Amino acid sequence: MIRLFVALELPEAVRERLAGLGGGVPGARWTEPENLHLTVRFIGEVENGLLPDIDAALGSVSAPAFDLVLDGVGQFGSGSRSRVLWAGVERNDALVHLNQKVESALVRAGLPREERRYSPHVTLARLRDAPQERVGRFIQDRGLFRAGPIRVEHFTLFESRPGSGGPVYDPLREYPLG
């Protein structure tokens, strides 16, 4: 089995700015700077034999290059159920279009349709028993965060492997846009 996802890589300077937002929230497991990315479509665990079909399907995706802007921070979950801190993405029709094209290609390759609505974001931290007042302060203090525009000229298929200090994300293949 292999665990896969499709994402946009972020420039190193943007990853450093995002990593600089971290801290001040007990119970947060901060994403390593080299792992910061914007997911286009989570695939999950698949049989290794499906990799050529997934690669071919993604290689057939045709979409234009575009710019995006990271905008603000927030959380998934609320109160004691807060589970993720994220950086948001300014409304971007080209990104949504890319997500739809990738989704269609993966379904044609035999993968199940993603049931959740696409909510583009960069995961900054995963939370476990984080005090809500500290989560709220984090969001309030960093709510005006903006980065970009970021030029997006390709998307990438990643493998996620467990590592001693957290997951390791290996890029398997880039697919050009434009």
N, CA, C and O of each residue as an XYZ file, in Angstrom:
712
protein
N       0.852     -1.193      0.000
C       0.000      0.000      0.000
C       0.888      1.243      0.000
O       1.998      1.249      0.531
N       0.357      2.280     -0.610
C       1.053      3.549     -0.688
C       0.038      4.649     -0.376
O      -1.108      4.584     -0.823
N       0.461      5.664      0.394
C      -0.431      6.765      0.803
C      -0.077      7.982     -0.044
O       1.071      8.427     -0.053
N      -1.071      8.522     -0.757
C      -0.822      9.565     -1.741
C      -1.700     10.796     -1.534
O      -2.785     10.722     -0.958
N      -1.193     11.931     -2.024
C      -2.010     13.134     -2.128
C      -1.448     14.010     -3.244
O      -0.275     13.910     -3.605
N      -2.304     14.861     -3.776
C      -1.940     15.808     -4.816
C      -1.909     17.186     -4.169
O      -2.845     17.567     -3.466
N      -0.822     17.941     -4.407
C      -0.685     19.224     -3.718
C       0.092     20.223     -4.558
O       0.709     19.884     -5.568
N       0.038     21.465     -4.103
C       0.855     22.534     -4.653
C       2.016     22.760     -3.694
O       1.817     22.953     -2.494
N       3.206     22.734     -4.226
C       4.376     23.054     -3.420
C       4.426     24.562     -3.242
O       4.010     25.314     -4.123
N       4.931     24.995     -2.109
C       5.043     26.424     -1.822
C       6.509     26.841     -1.882
O       7.390     26.065     -1.511
N       6.776     28.062     -2.346
C       8.160     28.534     -2.367
C       8.756     28.549     -0.959
O       8.045     28.738      0.028
N      10.064     28.349     -0.884
C      10.731     28.286      0.418
C      10.469     29.530      1.263
O      10.242     29.415      2.467
N      10.496     30.709      0.658
C      10.265     31.945      1.424
C       8.870     31.956      2.047
O       8.701     32.442      3.166
N       7.882     31.434      1.347
C       6.514     31.374      1.882
C       6.450     30.344      2.999
O       5.825     30.592      4.031
N       7.090     29.185      2.809
C       7.110     28.166      3.866
C       7.775     28.723      5.128
O       7.315     28.449      6.236
N       8.838     29.493      4.976
C       9.502     30.093      6.142
C       8.585     31.081      6.851
O       8.542     31.111      8.081
N       7.847     31.895      6.084
C       6.898     32.824      6.705
C       5.808     32.075      7.453
O       5.435     32.457      8.563
N       5.290     30.996      6.840
C       4.258     30.196      7.497
C       4.799     29.553      8.767
O       4.124     29.557      9.797
N       6.005     29.000      8.706
C       6.613     28.376      9.886
C       6.811     29.406     10.993
O       6.713     29.080     12.176
N       7.088     30.640     10.609
C       7.268     31.710     11.590
C       6.008     32.067     12.351
O       6.080     32.727     13.387
N       4.858     31.645     11.856
C       3.602     31.890     12.566
C       3.452     30.983     13.786
O       2.690     31.296     14.702
N       4.176     29.858     13.804
C       3.986     28.827     14.824
C       4.404     29.259     16.210
O       5.228     30.156     16.385
N       3.816     28.599     17.192
C       4.164     28.814     18.593
C       3.009     29.393     19.386
O       2.057     29.948     18.837
N       3.126     29.243     20.696
C       2.164     29.850     21.595
C       0.898     29.065     21.837
O      -0.014     29.561     22.499
N       0.813     27.837     21.313
C      -0.394     27.034     21.513
C       0.017     25.673     22.071
O       0.468     24.808     21.320
N      -0.138     25.473     23.405
C       0.161     24.146     23.962
C      -0.720     23.084     23.315
O      -1.893     23.329     23.035
N      -0.161     21.926     23.084
C      -0.911     20.841     22.467
C      -0.908     20.886     20.948
O      -1.572     20.075     20.302
N      -0.155     21.838     20.364
C      -0.069     21.929     18.901
C       1.158     21.162     18.424
O       2.244     21.298     18.988
N       0.975     20.358     17.385
C       2.099     19.697     16.702
C       2.261     20.426     15.374
O       1.490     20.221     14.437
N       3.286     21.288     15.312
C       3.484     22.181     14.174
C       4.033     21.412     12.979
O       4.885     20.536     13.126
N       3.537     21.749     11.804
C       4.007     21.140     10.560
C       5.433     21.609     10.284
O       5.731     22.801     10.361
N       6.306     20.665      9.963
C       7.678     21.017      9.611
C       7.665     21.882      8.352
O       6.876     21.631      7.442
N       8.537     22.905      8.291
C       8.520     23.815      7.127
C       8.595     23.096      5.775
O       7.926     23.496      4.823
N       9.406     22.040      5.690
C       9.536     21.340      4.401
C       8.260     20.584      4.027
O       8.107     20.173      2.877
N       7.346     20.395      4.976
C       6.092     19.678      4.709
C       4.915     20.610      4.434
O       3.822     20.133      4.132
N       5.107     21.909      4.530
C       4.010     22.841      4.291
C       3.659     22.834      2.804
O       4.531     23.004      1.952
N       2.389     22.639      2.502
C       1.900     22.542      1.130
C       0.413     22.882      1.119
O      -0.210     23.016      2.173
N      -0.145     23.021     -0.073
C      -1.574     23.252     -0.224
C      -2.150     22.041     -0.957
O      -1.870     21.829     -2.137
N      -2.948     21.259     -0.256
C      -3.512     20.038     -0.842
C      -4.554     20.384     -1.899
O      -5.431     21.220     -1.679
N      -4.440     19.726     -3.046
C      -5.446     19.836     -4.100
C      -6.450     18.694     -3.946
O      -7.657     18.899     -4.074
N      -5.939     17.482     -3.669
C      -6.823     16.319     -3.468
C      -6.085     15.271     -2.652
O      -5.022     14.803     -3.060
N      -6.633     14.899     -1.512
C      -6.097     13.793     -0.722
C      -6.585     12.504     -1.354
O      -7.779     12.350     -1.611
N      -5.679     11.584     -1.604
C      -6.049     10.303     -2.206
C      -6.159      9.233     -1.133
O      -7.135      8.483     -1.105
N      -5.164      9.154     -0.244
C      -5.175      8.151      0.803
C      -4.418      6.906      0.385
O      -3.598      6.946     -0.532
N      -4.695      5.796      1.062
C      -3.974      4.544      0.820
C      -4.546      3.822     -0.389
O      -5.753      3.606     -0.493
N      -3.662      3.458     -1.290
C      -4.055      2.692     -2.473
C      -3.025      1.587     -2.696
O      -1.903      1.660     -2.195
N      -3.413      0.579     -3.440
C      -2.485     -0.486     -3.820
C      -1.395      0.092     -4.724
O      -1.674      0.939     -5.572
N      -0.161     -0.362     -4.541
C       0.961      0.124     -5.349
C       0.676     -0.021     -6.843
O       1.108      0.807     -7.645
N      -0.049     -1.068     -7.211
C      -0.347     -1.310     -8.617
C      -1.212     -0.241     -9.259
O      -1.275     -0.166    -10.486
N      -1.883      0.594     -8.465
C      -2.715      1.670     -9.009
C      -1.902      2.907     -9.374
O      -2.402      3.795    -10.065
N      -0.656      2.973     -8.919
C       0.160      4.167     -9.144
C       0.278      4.530    -10.626
O       0.139      5.708    -10.954
N       0.529      3.576    -11.549
C       0.605      3.961    -12.970
C      -0.702      4.561    -13.493
O      -0.671      5.493    -14.296
N      -1.854      4.036    -13.048
C      -3.143      4.588    -13.487
C      -3.353      5.998    -12.939
O      -3.849      6.878    -13.643
N      -2.971      6.206    -11.681
C      -3.097      7.529    -11.067
C      -2.186      8.518    -11.792
O      -2.593      9.640    -12.094
N      -0.949      8.095    -12.068
C       0.007      8.947    -12.776
C      -0.530      9.315    -14.156
O      -0.477     10.480    -14.549
N      -1.043      8.340    -14.888
C      -1.585      8.611    -16.230
C      -2.776      9.568    -16.147
O      -2.895     10.488    -16.957
N      -3.651      9.351    -15.175
C      -4.823     10.217    -15.020
C      -4.400     11.653    -14.722
O      -4.921     12.593    -15.322
N      -3.460     11.823    -13.801
C      -3.005     13.176    -13.466
C      -2.273     13.813    -14.638
O      -2.354     15.023    -14.847
N      -1.560     12.996    -15.400
C      -0.866     13.516    -16.571
C      -1.808     14.027    -17.641
O      -1.400     14.808    -18.501
N      -3.063     13.599    -17.606
C      -4.055     14.047    -18.592
C      -4.742     15.350    -18.185
O      -5.494     15.920    -18.976
N      -4.498     15.826    -16.970
C      -5.163     17.044    -16.495
C      -4.601     18.252    -17.236
O      -3.388     18.453    -17.301
N      -5.499     19.042    -17.788
C      -5.125     20.262    -18.492
C      -5.800     21.434    -17.800
O      -7.027     21.518    -17.742
N      -4.978     22.339    -17.273
C      -5.499     23.526    -16.599
C      -4.451     24.622    -16.720
O      -3.263     24.331    -16.853
N      -4.880     25.880    -16.674
C      -3.917     26.974    -16.818
C      -3.103     27.203    -15.539
O      -3.548     26.883    -14.437
N      -1.909     27.760    -15.709
C      -1.136     28.252    -14.567
C      -1.910     29.434    -13.963
O      -2.732     30.053    -14.640
N      -1.647     29.735    -12.709
C      -2.385     30.813    -12.041
C      -1.600     31.335    -10.852
O      -0.585     30.758    -10.463
N      -2.074     32.425    -10.280
C      -1.517     32.990     -9.061
C      -2.497     32.755     -7.928
O      -3.710     32.746     -8.134
N      -1.959     32.564     -6.720
C      -2.818     32.481     -5.544
C      -2.204     33.289     -4.411
O      -1.005     33.568     -4.391
N      -3.064     33.655     -3.473
C      -2.658     34.442     -2.305
C      -3.120     33.707     -1.058
O      -4.288     33.336     -0.943
N      -2.197     33.499     -0.122
C      -2.578     32.968      1.192
C      -3.118     34.130      2.000
O      -2.561     35.228      1.965
N      -4.213     33.891      2.737
C      -4.908     34.989      3.389
C      -5.543     34.530      4.694
O      -6.502     33.759      4.692
N      -4.995     35.014      5.816
C      -5.584     34.766      7.118
C      -5.257     33.400      7.684
O      -4.636     32.565      7.027
N      -5.688     33.191      8.917
C      -5.528     31.902      9.594
C      -6.857     31.541     10.240
O      -7.709     32.403     10.454
N      -7.028     30.258     10.550
C      -8.251     29.804     11.185
C      -8.063     28.422     11.760
O      -6.943     27.928     11.893
N      -9.194     27.798     12.104
C      -9.151     26.470     12.714
C     -10.274     25.607     12.157
O     -11.323     26.106     11.751
N     -10.031     24.313     12.147
C     -11.092     23.341     11.913
C     -11.452     22.800     13.286
O     -10.577     22.475     14.089
N     -12.745     22.708     13.544
C     -13.219     22.317     14.866
C     -13.365     23.570     15.716
O     -12.924     24.652     15.329
N     -13.983     23.415     16.867
C     -14.142     24.562     17.757
C     -14.121     24.089     19.204
O     -14.374     22.924     19.509
N     -13.812     25.028     20.075
C     -13.748     24.707     21.495
C     -12.758     23.597     21.753
O     -11.661     23.598     21.194
N     -13.129     22.651     22.592
C     -12.226     21.544     22.928
C     -12.061     20.585     21.753
O     -11.240     19.669     21.811
N     -12.839     20.791     20.681
C     -12.744     19.918     19.499
C     -11.910     20.540     18.384
O     -11.895     20.031     17.263
N     -11.214     21.638     18.684
C     -10.305     22.219     17.685
C      -9.263     21.170     17.344
O      -8.664     20.569     18.236
N      -9.046     20.947     16.046
C      -8.119     19.890     15.668
C      -7.030     20.333     14.701
O      -6.003     19.664     14.589
N      -7.233     21.459     13.992
C      -6.240     21.923     13.025
C      -6.203     23.445     13.017
O      -7.243     24.104     13.048
N      -4.989     23.998     12.977
C      -4.787     25.415     12.675
C      -4.324     25.491     11.228
O      -3.495     24.689     10.798
N      -4.854     26.452     10.474
C      -4.525     26.540      9.057
C      -4.332     27.979      8.614
O      -4.795     28.917      9.262
N      -3.629     28.133      7.484
C      -3.567     29.400      6.744
C      -4.524     29.257      5.576
O      -4.526     28.235      4.889
N      -5.330     30.271      5.350
C      -6.342     30.210      4.314
C      -5.834     30.664      2.963
O      -4.701     31.126      2.821
N      -6.697     30.522      1.978
C      -6.400     30.917      0.611
C      -7.485     31.894      0.161
O      -8.678     31.620      0.295
N      -7.056     33.031     -0.370
C      -8.008     33.978     -0.935
C      -8.791     33.283     -2.047
O      -8.239     32.465     -2.783
N     -10.077     33.611     -2.168
C     -10.930     32.977     -3.190
C     -10.179     32.916     -4.515
O      -9.611     33.907     -4.975
N     -10.190     31.710     -5.126
C      -9.401     31.498     -6.330
C     -10.105     30.482     -7.228
O     -10.050     29.276     -6.985
N     -10.764     30.990     -8.265
C     -11.513     30.108     -9.166
C     -10.607     29.138     -9.910
O     -11.012     28.011    -10.192
N      -9.380     29.559    -10.235
C      -8.456     28.674    -10.955
C      -8.058     27.484    -10.087
O      -7.912     26.373    -10.597
N      -7.883     27.696     -8.793
C      -7.551     26.608     -7.873
C      -8.721     25.638     -7.757
O      -8.522     24.424     -7.771
N      -9.919     26.156     -7.645
C     -11.110     25.295     -7.574
C     -11.247     24.501     -8.877
O     -11.582     23.316     -8.852
N     -10.991     25.148     -9.999
C     -11.042     24.474    -11.298
C     -10.021     23.335    -11.342
O     -10.336     22.238    -11.804
N      -8.795     23.592    -10.861
C      -7.768     22.542    -10.826
C      -8.227     21.382     -9.948
O      -8.082     20.223    -10.336
N      -8.773     21.673     -8.784
C      -9.282     20.629     -7.901
C     -10.332     19.776     -8.626
O     -10.308     18.549     -8.528
N     -11.242     20.414     -9.342
C     -12.293     19.684    -10.061
C     -11.712     18.809    -11.168
O     -12.162     17.682    -11.373
N     -10.709     19.329    -11.884
C     -10.081     18.551    -12.958
C      -9.343     17.343    -12.387
O      -9.430     16.246    -12.938
N      -8.616     17.541    -11.282
C      -7.895     16.438    -10.642
C      -8.902     15.405    -10.124
O      -8.709     14.202    -10.301
N      -9.956     15.873     -9.495
C     -10.999     14.975     -8.985
C     -11.579     14.116    -10.108
O     -11.689     12.898     -9.965
N     -11.947     14.745    -11.219
C     -12.517     14.005    -12.351
C     -11.537     12.972    -12.896
O     -11.926     11.847    -13.210
N     -10.275     13.352    -13.008
C      -9.256     12.433    -13.532
C      -9.092     11.231    -12.609
O      -8.987     10.099    -13.081
N      -9.070     11.464    -11.307
C      -8.884     10.363    -10.357
C     -10.096      9.431    -10.331
O      -9.941      8.219    -10.184
N     -11.280      9.980    -10.472
C     -12.487      9.142    -10.524
C     -12.450      8.280    -11.792
O     -12.791      7.098    -11.751
N     -12.036      8.876    -12.915
C     -11.911      8.093    -14.157
C     -10.879      6.976    -14.003
O     -10.980      5.939    -14.658
N      -9.881      7.190    -13.132
C      -8.849      6.168    -12.892
C      -9.346      5.085    -11.929
O      -8.625      4.128    -11.646
N     -10.578      5.234    -11.426
C     -11.153      4.197    -10.583
C     -11.162      4.497     -9.092
O     -11.565      3.646     -8.299
N     -10.729      5.686     -8.696
C     -10.755      6.043     -7.269
C     -12.134      6.557     -6.878
O     -12.838      7.125     -7.712
N     -12.529      6.366     -5.621
C     -13.831      6.891     -5.195
C     -13.825      8.421     -5.173
O     -12.793      9.051     -4.938
N     -14.993      8.998     -5.421
C     -15.152     10.456     -5.394
C     -14.943     10.972     -3.971
O     -15.341     10.326     -3.002
N     -14.320     12.131     -3.858
C     -14.155     12.795     -2.553
C     -15.512     13.373     -2.164
O     -16.111     14.141     -2.917
N     -15.984     12.997     -0.986
C     -17.301     13.440     -0.538
C     -17.269     14.809      0.139
O     -18.263     15.535      0.127
N     -16.126     15.160      0.730
C     -16.037     16.448      1.438
C     -15.875     17.592      0.442
O     -15.247     17.443     -0.607
N     -16.457     18.736      0.797
C     -16.319     19.942     -0.019
C     -14.869     20.411      0.059
O     -14.255     20.366      1.125
N     -14.327     20.855     -1.059
C     -12.938     21.319     -1.102
C     -12.803     22.622     -0.327
O     -13.518     23.589     -0.591
N     -11.893     22.640      0.618
C     -11.628     23.804      1.449
C     -10.124     24.067      1.435
O      -9.410     23.579      2.311
N      -9.627     24.832      0.453
C      -8.182     25.004      0.309
C      -7.566     25.694      1.518
O      -8.070     26.708      2.000
N      -6.453     25.117      2.001
C      -5.764     25.650      3.163
C      -4.374     25.015      3.255
O      -4.084     24.017      2.596
N      -3.535     25.609      4.078
C      -2.236     25.044      4.422
C      -2.297     24.684      5.894
O      -2.505     25.561      6.732
N      -2.120     23.408      6.227
C      -2.162     22.981      7.626
C      -0.907     23.466      8.343
O       0.210     23.097      7.981
N      -1.105     24.294      9.359
C       0.007     24.808     10.161
C       0.308     23.895     11.337
O       1.472     23.676     11.672
N      -0.745     23.354     11.974
C      -0.557     22.507     13.155
C      -1.765     21.619     13.349
O      -2.884     21.969     12.974
N      -1.523     20.473     13.937
C      -2.596     19.592     14.398
C      -2.677     19.783     15.911
O      -1.656     19.892     16.589
N      -3.900     19.822     16.428
C      -4.119     20.151     17.836
C      -4.604     18.944     18.611
O      -5.361     18.110     18.114
N      -4.138     18.883     19.850
C      -4.633     17.865     20.776
C      -4.757     18.525     22.148
O      -3.761     18.911     22.759
N      -5.976     18.645     22.611
C      -6.256     19.256     23.917
C      -5.655     20.651     24.041
O      -5.146     21.015     25.101
N      -5.711     21.427     22.974
C      -5.182     22.787     23.015
C      -6.175     23.702     23.730
O      -7.373     23.641     23.453
N      -5.694     24.554     24.651
C      -6.604     25.484     25.338
C      -7.232     26.457     24.334
O      -6.525     27.133     23.587
N      -8.557     26.517     24.327
C      -9.255     27.323     23.328
C      -8.856     28.793     23.402
O      -8.801     29.464     22.371
N      -8.576     29.306     24.600
C      -8.194     30.723     24.674
C      -6.865     30.976     23.958
O      -6.664     32.048     23.388
N      -5.956     29.995     23.985
C      -4.676     30.145     23.276
C      -4.866     30.002     21.770
O      -4.203     30.686     20.991
N      -5.774     29.112     21.358
C      -6.098     28.973     19.932
C      -6.714     30.282     19.430
O      -6.344     30.784     18.368
N      -7.643     30.820     20.193
C      -8.278     32.082     19.817
C      -7.286     33.218     19.724
O      -7.368     34.038     18.809
N      -6.346     33.283     20.656
C      -5.330     34.328     20.632
C      -4.420     34.165     19.411
O      -4.048     35.149     18.772
N      -4.065     32.906     19.092
C      -3.246     32.640     17.910
C      -3.933     33.201     16.663
O      -3.308     33.895     15.861
N      -5.221     32.893     16.508
C      -5.973     33.336     15.328
C      -6.093     34.855     15.306
O      -5.927     35.475     14.256
N      -6.376     35.454     16.448
C      -6.519     36.902     16.516
C      -5.197     37.603     16.192
O      -5.179     38.573     15.434
N      -4.104     37.120     16.758
C      -2.802     37.770     16.569
C      -2.260     37.627     15.152
O      -1.478     38.462     14.697
N      -2.671     36.575     14.453
C      -2.111     36.306     13.125
C      -3.156     36.408     12.010
O      -2.901     36.012     10.872
N      -4.319     36.936     12.343
C      -5.439     36.971     11.400
C      -5.196     37.783     10.144
O      -5.865     37.556      9.136
N      -4.257     38.725     10.169
C      -4.000     39.566      9.002
C      -2.898     39.001      8.108
O      -2.453     39.671      7.176
N      -2.456     37.776      8.384
C      -1.399     37.168      7.572
C      -1.808     37.121      6.102
O      -2.925     36.728      5.767
N      -0.879     37.529      5.229
C      -1.052     37.417      3.771
C       0.296     37.080      3.168
O       1.331     37.562      3.629
N       0.281     36.255      2.141
C       1.493     35.938      1.390
C       1.109     35.739     -0.067
O       0.148     35.039     -0.383
N       1.865     36.356     -0.933
C       1.618     36.190     -2.356
C       1.527     37.526     -3.041
O       1.694     38.574     -2.416
N       1.262     37.484     -4.334
C       0.810     36.321     -5.082
C       1.919     35.283     -5.296
O       3.098     35.612     -5.426
N       1.494     34.033     -5.326
C       2.375     32.890     -5.550
C       2.013     32.321     -6.919
O       0.860     31.958     -7.157
N       2.981     32.242     -7.808
C       2.735     31.692     -9.141
C       2.705     30.178     -9.067
O       3.630     29.567     -8.531
N       1.663     29.566     -9.595
C       1.503     28.107     -9.596
C       1.610     27.632    -11.041
O       0.739     27.924    -11.860
N       2.668     26.907    -11.348
C       2.909     26.448    -12.715
C       2.893     24.928    -12.830
O       3.043     24.387    -13.925
N       2.713     24.238    -11.713
C       2.596     22.775    -11.731
C       1.923     22.312    -10.451
O       1.828     23.065     -9.482
N       1.457     21.071    -10.452
C       0.999     20.415     -9.230
C       1.775     19.122     -9.101
O       2.372     18.655    -10.071
N       1.773     18.534     -7.902
C       2.671     17.426     -7.597
C       1.914     16.286     -6.933
O       1.038     16.508     -6.098
N       2.264     15.060     -7.316
C       1.792     13.859     -6.627
C       2.822     13.519     -5.562
O       4.003     13.350     -5.864
N       2.370     13.416     -4.306
C       3.233     13.115     -3.174
C       2.888     11.762     -2.568
O       1.737     11.325     -2.577
N       3.920     11.116     -2.044
C       3.734      9.964     -1.172
C       3.972     10.434      0.252
O       4.909     11.190      0.507
N       3.139      9.998      1.176
C       3.299     10.289      2.598
C       3.735      9.010      3.300
O       3.039      7.995      3.273
N       4.915      9.085      3.933
C       5.437      7.931      4.672
C       5.623      8.324      6.130
O       5.963      9.468      6.428
N       5.398      7.372      7.044
C       5.657      7.687      8.452
C       7.159      7.854      8.679
O       7.971      7.138      8.094
N       7.507      8.800      9.529
C       8.905      9.019      9.897
C       9.019      9.153     11.396
O       8.004      9.277     12.081
N      10.217      9.132     11.919
C      10.412      9.185     13.373
C       9.929     10.512     13.963
O       9.445     10.542     15.095
N      10.055     11.621     13.201
C       9.622     12.917     13.711
C       8.323     13.395     13.111
O       8.013     14.585     13.178
N       7.560     12.497     12.527
C       6.323     12.866     11.850
C       6.377     12.383     10.413
O       7.343     11.730     10.018
N       5.352     12.695      9.621
C       5.307     12.182      8.259
C       6.411     12.781      7.386
O       6.880     13.895      7.619
N       6.806     12.014      6.384
C       7.758     12.469      5.378
C       7.006     12.496      4.055
O       6.398     11.500      3.664
N       7.047     13.628      3.367
C       6.343     13.784      2.102
C       7.361     13.759      0.965
O       8.211     14.642      0.855
N       7.261     12.740      0.129
C       8.163     12.591     -1.010
C       7.428     12.935     -2.295
O       6.413     12.313     -2.611
N       7.931     13.933     -3.052
C       7.318     14.201     -4.346
C       7.633     13.064     -5.319
O       8.791     12.677     -5.476
N       6.603     12.534     -5.966
C       6.779     11.455     -6.927
C       6.842     11.967     -8.359
O       7.635     11.480     -9.165
N       5.989     12.970     -8.679
C       5.978     13.496    -10.041
C       5.302     14.847    -10.060
O       4.332     15.076     -9.337
N       5.817     15.750    -10.891
C       5.213     17.052    -11.124
C       4.457     17.027    -12.449
O       4.873     16.376    -13.407
N       3.341     17.747    -12.483
C       2.511     17.849    -13.685
C       2.374     19.330    -14.046
O       1.894     20.123    -13.235
N       2.788     19.701    -15.243
C       2.794     21.120    -15.611
C       1.377     21.682    -15.817
O       0.457     20.958    -16.199
N       1.228     22.967    -15.559
C       0.014     23.707    -15.849
C       0.335     24.701    -16.961
O       1.491     25.067    -17.172
N      -0.706     25.129    -17.663
C      -0.496     26.163    -18.657
C      -0.498     25.632    -20.058
O      -0.330     26.396    -21.008
